[in-house]
Amino acid sequence: MTDSNGRLMLRGHIYMLIATLMWGMMAPIGKDAMLHGISGLSMVGIRACGGALLFWLASAVTPHKEEHTVRLGRKELLALFGASLFAMVFNQCGFIIGLSITSPLNASIMTTTMPIITMGLAVLILNERVTKRKLCGLMLGCLGALTLITASVGGRREGGVLLGDLLCMGGQFSYAFYLTAFKDVISRHSAVTCQKWMMLFAAIVVMPFALPSLMKVDWAGLSPVTYAETAFVIVGGTFLSFLCCTKAQQILRPTVVAMYNYVQPIVACTLSVIMGLGIFGYSHLLAVALVFTGVYLVNHSRSTN
């Protein structure tokens, strides 16, 4: 690997680290906002519209180098529309609504299954070779997710937590599919160009469902803390994170991008305990250990960037 390639790969890893830190912090911060007046569906609408606004503003003031892209015609816009469905609509609806009815710890631990799902989809879509180490990692990751779900049911004996966990898992599957199936179109355009269209499409799809919920929010009654938390979800958990992730996706392989999800539960668990939103128990520790081991095996079954 040349020095220039090494610097490029390092930049990709830094982008993903920033994105994952933002997403990890968003779990407990967004959960607290949803406990104080903002519903899960309202938060999805806020993220989509807020993210679209920020990316279109960024597009207006930031020059972009498009020399390595193809023309943004109807075919490309349709591809970006499909990418927006899996990267934002299905992913955000699953994660945010799931987060609103489960704990931030559970939601964040569920995100650590995404590298396992991504590797499985890479085998199916990109024809990556299956090895014993990959299969072992996949089984351990699934076992970790099942351990978490079982602990959730046993801990509260109500459907809310289980449903929330499953919604978060569905969101991870959706994003894993986006990483593997839409890498080509994302690589053909600048990160801001991709995201401004994807966020716009997501807002158009989500708002008819989110608007009634948004109209029920008592905006005058929200505290300054809740407003600040919502602002972080828009700026940090949406704009900065998706911008950095898209830049990283253009440099790194899908499995390497997905690997950075392991940072999220560390950040989220630390903030959740500090904010008094959760307690890290032995079942969570076991689930994390199993999933981390699975992620390690999957991502070290072949050379990575």
C-alpha positions as CSV (number, residue, x, y, z in Angstrom):
1,M,0.0,0.0,0.0
2,T,1.4,3.4,-1.0
3,D,1.6,6.4,1.3
4,S,-1.2,8.1,-0.6
5,N,-3.4,5.0,-0.3
6,G,-2.5,4.7,3.4
7,R,-3.5,8.3,4.0
8,L,-6.8,7.8,2.1
9,M,-7.6,4.7,4.2
10,L,-6.8,6.5,7.4
11,R,-9.1,9.3,6.4
12,G,-11.9,6.8,5.8
13,H,-11.4,5.3,9.2
14,I,-11.4,8.7,10.8
15,Y,-14.7,9.5,9.0
16,M,-16.3,6.3,10.3
17,L,-15.1,6.9,13.8
18,I,-16.7,10.3,13.9
19,A,-19.9,9.0,12.4
20,T,-20.1,6.1,14.9
21,L,-19.4,8.4,17.9
22,M,-22.3,10.6,16.8
23,W,-24.6,7.6,16.4
24,G,-23.6,6.2,19.7
25,M,-24.3,9.5,21.5
26,M,-27.6,9.8,19.7
27,A,-29.1,6.7,21.3
28,P,-29.3,8.0,24.9
29,I,-29.7,11.6,23.9
30,G,-32.5,10.9,21.5
31,K,-34.1,8.5,24.0
32,D,-34.2,11.3,26.6
33,A,-35.8,13.7,24.1
34,M,-38.5,11.0,23.4
35,L,-39.1,10.6,27.1
36,H,-39.9,14.3,27.4
37,G,-42.5,15.1,24.7
38,I,-41.3,14.0,21.3
39,S,-42.7,10.7,19.9
40,G,-40.6,8.2,17.9
41,L,-42.4,8.9,14.7
42,S,-42.0,12.7,15.3
43,M,-38.3,12.2,15.7
44,V,-38.1,10.4,12.4
45,G,-39.7,13.3,10.6
46,I,-37.5,15.8,12.4
47,R,-34.4,13.9,11.4
48,A,-35.4,13.6,7.7
49,C,-36.5,17.2,7.3
50,G,-33.7,18.6,9.4
51,G,-31.1,16.6,7.6
52,A,-32.5,17.5,4.2
53,L,-32.4,21.2,5.1
54,L,-28.8,21.1,6.3
55,F,-27.5,19.1,3.3
56,W,-29.2,21.4,0.8
57,L,-27.8,24.4,2.6
58,A,-24.4,22.7,2.6
59,S,-24.7,22.1,-1.1
60,A,-25.5,25.7,-1.8
61,V,-22.4,27.0,0.0
62,T,-19.8,24.2,-0.6
63,P,-18.1,23.6,-3.9
64,H,-18.0,20.0,-5.0
65,K,-15.5,18.2,-7.2
66,E,-17.6,16.0,-9.5
67,E,-14.9,15.0,-12.1
68,H,-15.2,11.3,-11.1
69,T,-19.0,11.1,-11.3
70,V,-21.5,10.4,-14.0
71,R,-24.4,12.8,-14.9
72,L,-27.1,12.9,-12.2
73,G,-29.9,11.9,-14.5
74,R,-33.2,10.0,-13.9
75,K,-31.4,6.6,-13.5
76,E,-29.1,8.0,-10.9
77,L,-31.9,9.7,-9.0
78,L,-33.9,6.5,-9.0
79,A,-30.9,4.7,-7.5
80,L,-30.5,7.4,-4.8
81,F,-34.2,7.1,-4.1
82,G,-33.8,3.4,-3.5
83,A,-30.7,4.1,-1.3
84,S,-32.7,6.6,0.7
85,L,-35.4,4.1,1.5
86,F,-32.9,1.5,2.9
87,A,-30.4,3.9,4.4
88,M,-32.9,6.4,6.0
89,V,-36.6,5.5,5.8
90,F,-36.6,1.9,6.8
91,N,-33.4,2.2,8.9
92,Q,-34.5,5.3,10.8
93,C,-38.1,4.2,11.3
94,G,-36.9,0.9,12.6
95,F,-34.2,2.3,14.9
96,I,-36.0,5.5,16.1
97,I,-39.4,3.9,16.7
98,G,-37.6,0.9,18.2
99,L,-35.6,3.2,20.5
100,S,-38.7,4.9,21.7
101,I,-40.1,1.6,23.1
102,T,-36.9,-0.1,24.3
103,S,-33.8,1.0,26.3
104,P,-31.0,2.9,24.7
105,L,-28.6,0.1,25.8
106,N,-30.7,-2.6,24.0
107,A,-31.0,-0.4,20.9
108,S,-27.3,0.3,20.7
109,I,-26.3,-3.3,21.3
110,M,-28.6,-4.4,18.5
111,T,-26.7,-2.1,16.2
112,T,-23.6,-4.3,16.7
113,T,-25.3,-7.0,14.7
114,M,-25.0,-4.9,11.6
115,P,-21.5,-6.1,10.6
116,I,-22.7,-9.7,10.8
117,I,-25.7,-8.9,8.6
118,T,-23.5,-7.0,6.2
119,M,-21.1,-9.9,5.8
120,G,-24.0,-12.2,5.1
121,L,-25.5,-9.9,2.5
122,A,-22.0,-9.4,1.0
123,V,-21.8,-13.2,0.4
124,L,-25.2,-13.1,-1.3
125,I,-24.9,-9.9,-3.3
126,L,-21.2,-9.4,-3.8
127,N,-20.3,-13.2,-3.9
128,E,-17.7,-12.9,-1.1
129,R,-16.1,-16.2,-0.2
130,V,-17.5,-18.0,2.8
131,T,-15.0,-19.3,5.4
132,K,-15.3,-21.2,8.6
133,R,-14.2,-18.1,10.5
134,K,-17.0,-16.1,8.9
135,L,-19.6,-18.7,9.7
136,C,-18.4,-18.9,13.3
137,G,-18.6,-15.1,13.5
138,L,-22.1,-15.1,12.1
139,M,-23.3,-17.7,14.6
140,L,-21.8,-15.9,17.5
141,G,-23.4,-12.6,16.4
142,C,-26.8,-14.2,16.1
143,L,-26.4,-15.9,19.5
144,G,-25.5,-12.5,21.0
145,A,-28.7,-10.9,19.5
146,L,-30.8,-13.8,20.8
147,T,-29.3,-13.4,24.2
148,L,-30.2,-9.7,24.3
149,I,-33.8,-10.4,23.2
150,T,-34.2,-13.2,25.7
151,A,-32.9,-10.9,28.5
152,S,-35.3,-8.2,27.4
153,V,-38.3,-10.5,27.6
154,G,-37.2,-12.0,30.9
155,G,-36.5,-8.6,32.4
156,R,-39.8,-6.8,31.8
157,R,-42.3,-9.5,30.6
158,E,-44.0,-7.2,28.2
159,G,-44.0,-6.9,24.4
160,G,-42.7,-3.4,24.2
161,V,-39.1,-4.2,24.7
162,L,-39.1,-7.2,22.4
163,L,-40.9,-5.2,19.7
164,G,-38.4,-2.4,20.1
165,D,-35.4,-4.7,19.8
166,L,-36.8,-6.3,16.7
167,L,-37.5,-2.9,15.1
168,C,-33.9,-1.9,15.8
169,M,-32.7,-5.2,14.3
170,G,-34.8,-4.5,11.2
171,G,-33.2,-1.1,10.9
172,Q,-29.8,-2.7,10.9
173,F,-30.7,-5.1,8.2
174,S,-32.0,-2.3,6.1
175,Y,-28.8,-0.3,6.5
176,A,-26.6,-3.3,5.8
177,F,-28.5,-3.9,2.6
178,Y,-27.8,-0.2,1.7
179,L,-24.1,-0.6,2.3
180,T,-23.8,-3.7,0.1
181,A,-26.2,-2.9,-2.7
182,F,-25.7,0.8,-3.3
183,K,-22.0,1.3,-2.9
184,D,-21.5,2.0,-6.7
185,V,-24.0,4.8,-6.9
186,I,-22.7,6.4,-3.7
187,S,-19.1,6.3,-5.1
188,R,-20.1,8.1,-8.3
189,H,-21.1,11.4,-6.6
190,S,-19.9,13.7,-3.8
191,A,-21.1,12.9,-0.2
192,V,-23.2,16.1,0.0
193,T,-24.8,15.5,-3.4
194,C,-25.8,12.0,-2.4
195,Q,-27.1,13.0,0.9
196,K,-29.0,16.0,-0.1
197,W,-31.1,13.9,-2.5
198,M,-31.4,10.9,-0.2
199,M,-32.5,13.1,2.7
200,L,-35.0,14.9,0.5
201,F,-36.5,11.7,-0.8
202,A,-36.6,10.3,2.8
203,A,-38.5,13.5,4.0
204,I,-41.0,13.2,1.2
205,V,-41.7,9.6,2.0
206,V,-41.8,10.0,5.8
207,M,-43.6,13.3,6.3
208,P,-47.2,12.1,5.4
209,F,-46.9,9.6,8.3
210,A,-44.9,11.8,10.7
211,L,-46.9,15.0,10.2
212,P,-49.9,14.0,12.4
213,S,-47.5,13.0,15.2
214,L,-45.6,16.3,14.8
215,M,-48.8,18.3,15.1
216,K,-49.5,16.7,18.4
217,V,-46.2,17.7,20.0
218,D,-46.6,20.5,22.7
219,W,-43.7,22.6,21.3
220,A,-44.3,25.4,23.7
221,G,-44.1,23.0,26.6
222,L,-40.8,21.4,25.7
223,S,-37.8,22.2,27.9
224,P,-34.6,23.8,26.6
225,V,-32.8,20.5,27.3
226,T,-35.2,18.7,25.0
227,Y,-34.7,21.3,22.3
228,A,-30.9,20.9,22.7
229,E,-31.2,17.1,22.5
230,T,-33.3,17.3,19.4
231,A,-30.8,19.7,17.8
232,F,-28.0,17.2,18.5
233,V,-30.1,14.5,16.8
234,I,-30.4,16.7,13.7
235,V,-26.9,18.1,13.5
236,G,-24.7,15.4,15.1
237,G,-26.8,12.2,14.8
238,T,-28.0,13.0,11.2
239,F,-26.0,15.6,9.3
240,L,-22.5,15.0,10.5
241,S,-22.8,11.2,10.9
242,F,-24.3,10.6,7.5
243,L,-21.9,13.0,5.8
244,C,-18.9,11.2,7.4
245,C,-20.3,7.8,6.8
246,T,-20.9,8.5,3.1
247,K,-17.3,9.8,2.7
248,A,-16.0,6.6,4.4
249,Q,-18.3,4.4,2.3
250,Q,-16.6,5.8,-0.8
251,I,-13.2,4.7,0.5
252,L,-13.7,1.5,2.6
253,R,-15.4,-1.8,1.9
254,P,-19.0,-2.3,3.3
255,T,-17.8,-4.8,5.9
256,V,-15.1,-2.4,7.2
257,V,-17.7,0.4,7.4
258,A,-20.1,-1.8,9.3
259,M,-17.3,-2.9,11.7
260,Y,-17.3,0.5,13.3
261,N,-20.7,-0.2,14.9
262,Y,-18.9,-1.8,17.8
263,V,-18.0,1.7,19.1
264,Q,-21.7,2.6,19.5
265,P,-22.6,0.5,22.5
266,I,-19.5,1.7,24.3
267,V,-20.5,5.4,23.8
268,A,-24.2,4.8,24.4
269,C,-23.8,2.7,27.5
270,T,-21.5,5.3,29.1
271,L,-23.9,8.1,28.4
272,S,-26.9,6.1,29.4
273,V,-25.5,5.3,32.8
274,I,-24.4,8.9,33.3
275,M,-27.9,10.1,32.3
276,G,-29.6,7.5,34.5
277,L,-31.4,5.9,31.5
278,G,-30.2,2.4,32.0
279,I,-28.1,-0.1,33.9
280,F,-25.6,-2.4,32.3
281,G,-26.3,-5.9,33.5
282,Y,-24.6,-9.2,33.1
283,S,-27.0,-10.3,30.2
284,H,-26.0,-7.2,28.3
285,L,-22.3,-7.9,28.9
286,L,-22.7,-11.4,27.6
287,A,-24.6,-10.2,24.5
288,V,-21.9,-7.6,23.8
289,A,-19.1,-10.1,24.3
290,L,-20.7,-12.6,21.9
291,V,-21.4,-10.0,19.2
292,F,-18.0,-8.4,19.5
293,T,-16.4,-11.8,19.1
294,G,-18.5,-12.5,16.0
295,V,-17.6,-9.1,14.5
296,Y,-13.9,-9.8,15.1
297,L,-14.0,-13.2,13.5
298,V,-16.0,-12.0,10.5
299,N,-13.8,-9.0,9.8
300,H,-10.6,-10.8,10.3
301,S,-11.4,-13.7,8.1
302,R,-9.7,-11.8,5.2
303,S,-7.5,-8.8,5.0
304,T,-9.2,-5.5,5.7
305,N,-8.4,-1.9,4.8
